[in-house]
Amino acid sequence: MSSGIDADIALDAAVVLSLGMNRLLGRGAGAAGRGAEALAALAAGRAEARAAALAEVESQERALREVVERNARIAALAETRAKIGADVALPEQWTPGEQSAEELTAWCAAADRALDEAERRLSEHLAAQVSAQLFAVPAEGLTAGAGKSAPPPAEAGDVRRDLERIMTRLLPDAADEERRAVAEAAALLSGAGTAEEAESVLQEVRLRIQAANRRTEERRAEERRRAAERDAAEQAEAERRYVLDSITAAFEDMGYEVHAGFETLTAEDGTVTLTKGAWPDHSVRMRVDDAAHVRASMVRERPAESEDDRRVDVEREREWCAAFEAARERLAGAGIRSDVSWRLEPGVRELPVSARPRQTRARAGQRERHRERHN
């Protein structure tokens, strides 16, 4: 393990779920609550207690995601309501807190009913708008062209009712161009002089509504896909930050200092530097990739010039080997399992020389930042 080590990382399910809950609740990353209980049960070998705690975390996290989805639907319908000027009641968005999974699930069920009713009423409002525009002057609205006569009033009323019934099938959040296409088809009723011609126009309206709804559903699916991608990216970043915080805490507790832009890992290459006060000529470069892989290499700050320097190298490598194994045990307690896939024994090859000068930072400042991240 002298100048290099590769290890695969796997986060415990309790950590992953807890990080997801913390993100949804707007809190800082870190296993908490029942997630921490599941980790404690794992460490104590209490399989039954761990299973119960983990099941509760899973239920809570799943319920929180359902709430987020309903909140997104409420926001989308509120935007549609404002666009078409409808007076339709919508449920208030829910701000998740310490509610139980059962309470959140019950709210989601009630919200679904209210949102389905709101969507129906928005579609009815949109249908009435189009119908009112077309039938503002019923006698003229259905006047035939030269040589044709307008349908009798009873028939005009039937056409209007049929149009409104068909128009209610149009999803209220259809795009403006989709609504215009449907309205243009409906406007052809002004040239329909017979019931057969009116029915032909209504059939065209049906077809355009079907096409509009299909494209609207495709847009909704694309929006859900993008939201899922954003959620996955945020979860991956939360997991990597958790791993980095845990690694920092483990090595700081063992007397190491962590340097090199730890706060900007998401924008940089994910590399940190570990040093010790008793290591004037040595440091360890460590990189965490996507909370799934860790690489570490011991380097020299200046070239070795003597056999004594090389002897010290081997001592430092052995010290680092022991520290890494101790850190692995600490990380396991935090729900981070690591499996070493490659290593070198101390003294197998000469240590490489660092291409960058060591950056230093007060250890007290590091610990303060670490505490802030977890508060």
N, C-alpha and C positions, 0 to 999 in steps of 0.2 A: 504493500500500500504506500510505497515511498512517495513517488512523485505523481501518482494518479490513482483515482478510484472512481468507478461508476456504480450507481445504485438506482434501482427502480423504486418508486414511491407509490404507495396506495393509501388513500385516506379511508378511515373507518366510516361506515354508513352513518353513524351517529354524528360525526363531524360534518359530513356532506349535507345532511338534512338540516342540521342546526345552522350552518352557514346560509342555506337557502332561506330558512325562516328569518334569520337576522336581516338578510337583505330585504325581504318583503316587509319587515317591520321597520326598516330604516335604521337599524342599529349597526354598530361596528362588528367586524368579523370576529368570530370566536365561538367555540362550543359552549352552550349555556343551557340552563334549565334541565329538561329531561334528557337532552343530548348528553350533557355532562354526567347525568346519572347512568346513562347507558354505558359510557366509557368507564365509569367507576365500577360498574358491575362486571364489565369485561375484564378489568384489571384484577378484580377479586375472584374471578372465575365463577361468578354467579350467573349461569346461563339463563335461568328462568327469569330472574329480575332484569337482566339485560334485554331479553326478548320483549318483556312487557313495556319497559321504558322506550325501546326502539319503536315498538308498534304505536305508542302514543305520539312520538315525534313524527312518524310517517303520517298519521292521521291529521295532526296539526298542520304540517307542511302542505299536505294535499288540500286541506280546507282553505288555507291562506291563498293558495294559487287559484282556487275557485273564486274566492272573493275578488282577487285582482282581475280575473276575466270578467266578472259582472261589472266591476267598476269601469272597465274599458268599454263595455257595451253601453253603460249609462252615459258615458262621455260622448260616444258616437251618436246615440239617439238625441242627446241634448243639442249636438251640432246640427243634426237634421231638423230638429224642431225649430231652431232659430232660423235655419235657411228657408223653410217653407212657411214660417210665421204661424205655426200651429199652437193652440192652447191645450197642450196635453201634459198631464202630470207624469213625472218620472220619480222613481225612488231616489233618495239621497245616497251618494256614494258612501261606502262603509270604510271607516278607518280602523284597520285591525289593531287589536291590542292584546290583552291577556285573556280574551275570550276562549272558551273551550272549542274543540273541533265540532261538537254537537251544536253549539250556538252559531258558529259560522256557517255550518251546513244548513241550518234552519233558515238563516237570513238569505242564503243563496236560493233556496227553494222559493221563498216569498218573493225575492227579487225577480226570479225567472217568470213567475206569474204576472207580476206587474209590468215587466218589460215586454212580454208577449202581448199584453193588452195595449201597452203604449205603442208598440209597433203597428198593431192592427189599426188603432185610431189615427196614427200618422198616415198610414196608407189611405184610410177613408178620407182624411182631410185633403190629401193630394188629389184623390179621385174627384172629390167635390169641387176643388179649384178648377180642374180641367173641364169638368162638366158645366160649371157655371159660366166659364168663358165661352164655351161652344154654344150653350143654349141661353145666352143672355137675352136674345130675341128669338124665341122658339120658332115663330112662323117663318122668319127669314133664315134662321140657322139651318133649316132643312129644306129651303127652297130649291127646287130642281132647276136645271138649266133650261134653255129654250126648248119648248115642246114638251116639257115634263111638268107634273104638278106635285106640290108638296104633300107629304103624307098627312093623313088626318091627325088632329090633336092627340087622340088616344094612341095612335101608332108612334107619334113623336115622343109621348111620355114613355112608351115601352122602350124605345131606342135609348132614351136618356137613362132609364133604370138599368138597362143592359150595359151601357157604357160605364156607369158608376160601379156596377158589380164587377165588371172585368177590370176596371182600373184599380180596384182595391187589392188586386193581386200583385201590383207593382211594388217592389220593396221600397220603403221610404228613403233609403240611403242610396238609391240608384244615382249614378253620376248625372250631372246637368245635361250632358249630351244625350244620355239614354232617355231622360225624361222628355227632352225636346223631340226625339225621334218618335216616342209614343204619342206625344201631343200632336205632332204633324200628321200622324196616321189618323188620329181621332178627328182632326179638323176636316178630313175628307168627307165626313158626314154631311157637311154643308152642301156637298154636290150630289148627295144620294137622293134620288127622286122616288125610289120604290123601296119596299121592305127588303127585297132581295139585294139591292145595291147597298143598303144600310148594313145588312148582315155580312156582306163581303168586306166592308170597311171594318166592322167589328172583328172579323177574323184576322185582318191585318194587324189590328191593335193587339189582339191576343198574341200573335206571333212576335211582335216587337216587344211586348212585355216579357215573354219567355226569354228572348235574347237578352234583354236588359237585366233580368233577374240572374241569368246564367253568368253574365259578366260581373254582376255585383257580387255573387257568391265567389267567383274567382278572385275578385279584389279582396274580399274579406279573408279568403284563405291565404292570399299572399301577405296580407297584413299580419295574420296570425303567425305565418312562417317567419316573417321578419322579427316579430316580437319574441318568438321562440329563440331565434338566433341571438338577439340582444340579451335575452335571459341567460342563455348558455355562456355567452362571452363574459357576462358579469359574474356568473357562478364560477367560471374558470379563474377569473382574476381574484375572486374572494378566496378560492382554494389555494392559489399560489401565494397570496398575501398571508394566509394562515400558516402555510408551511414556512415561509420566510420568517414570520414573527416567531414561530416556535423554534426554528433553528437558531435565530438570534438569541432568544432567551436561554436555550440550552447551553450554548457556548459561552455566553456572558456569565452564566452561573458557574461555569468551570474556569473562569478567569481570563477568557479571551475577549478581544475587542473586535467589533464588526465595523468595517469601513466601506468606503467607495460607493457613495451615492445610493444607499439602501432605499431612500425615499423615492427614487426615480426608476425603480426596476421595471415598472410597466412600460416606460418609454425607452429604456436602454436595453442592455443585453441580458439582464438578470444575474449579473455577477457581483459577488461581495468578496471582501478580503478579511480574513481572520488573522489577528496578530496577538502577541503577548508581550508584556513588558520585558520578560526574560529572553525574548527572541529578537535581538537587534538585527540579525541578518536573515531571518526567515519569516515567511508568511504562507498562508494557504489561500489560494484562489478557489472560490466555490461558486457554482452556477446551478440554479434551479430552473428547469424547463417545464413550464405548464403544470407544476405540482405533480409531475409524473416521473421525473428523472432528475437526479442530482449528480454533478461531476465535481470533483475536488482535486486540486493539484498543489503540492508543496513546492514553493519556489525559493530561490535565494535572492536577496536584495543586491548582492554583489558577487562576482565570481569567486569560487573557492580557490585559494592560493597555496594550500598546504594539505598534508595528510591529516593534520589536526582539524582543519576545516571540514574535511570529509568525515572524520570521526564524529564531529559535532552534528553534521548532517544526519548521520544514521541515528544519533540520539534523538534529534528533533523528530525524525520520521517515526520512531518507536513511540515517542510521546504523543504524536498526532494520531497514530493507530489506536492507542488506548483511549484517547479523547473521543475519537469518532465512534468507537464501540460504546462508550459511556453515553454519548449523545443519542445513539440509536435507541438505547433503552429509555432515555428520557422522552424521546419523540414517540415511542410506542405508547407511553402513558398518555400522550396527547392525541392518540388515535392516528399516528402517522407510522405506517409500517414501511420498512426499507429492506430491500433484498439486494445485496451486493452482487453485481454481475461481473465485475472485473476489478482486480487489484494487483499491486506489486508488493513484494516484501521489502522491508527497509534495506537500503544499501545495494539494491539490484542495479540501479543506474544512477548516474550523477544528476543532481537536481538542476533543473533549468534555472536560468537567471531571469528575474522579472524584467519585462520590457517597459514597465511603468514605475515611477517612484512611488513609494508607499505614501498613502494619505492617512493622516491621523485625525483623531477626533476624541474629545474627552469622553471617557466611559460614562460619566454621570449623565451627560447629555444624551447618550444612546439610551440609557435606561429610562430617562424621562420620556423620550419619544415612544419607547416601547410601551410604557404605562399608558400614555395618551391614546395609542392605537387600540388598547383593550378597554378603555373607559367609555 
